[in-house]
């Protein structure tokens, strides 16, 4: 399970990363950040 996020410290929401074709499988277990609100991309 993935825990911990610096996103909240910047007023962002945490979300699960979506690995790209060149990313390692472990990328899916990292937390990415996104701007609050609906339909915001997970970066």
N, C-alpha and C positions, 0 to 999 in steps of 0.2 A: 504494500500500500504506500502511496506517495503522500507525504505530509510536508508541511512547511511551505510558506510562500512569502516572498517579499512584495508581492503585488499589492497586498492590502496596505503596506506602508506608503505606497504611492497613490492610494485611492483607486486602485484598479481591482478588477475581479480576477481570481485565478481560474484557470481552465486547463483541461488536459491537452497536451500538445498532440498535434496530428503529424506523424512522421511523413516527410516527403520522400521522394524516390532516392535521394542521396543521403538520407539520414539513417543512423543506426537504429536497430529495433528498440534500443533503450530510450529513444526519444519519446516514445509513447508513454513512458513512466515519468516524464518530467512535467513540471507545471509551467505553463505559459501564462501570459497576462493578456487581458483584453480590457477595453474601455467599458465602463458600466453601461448597461442598456441592452436592448434586444438587438439581435442580428449584428452584433459586433464580432469581427473575426478574432479568432484565437491566435495571438502572435507569440 
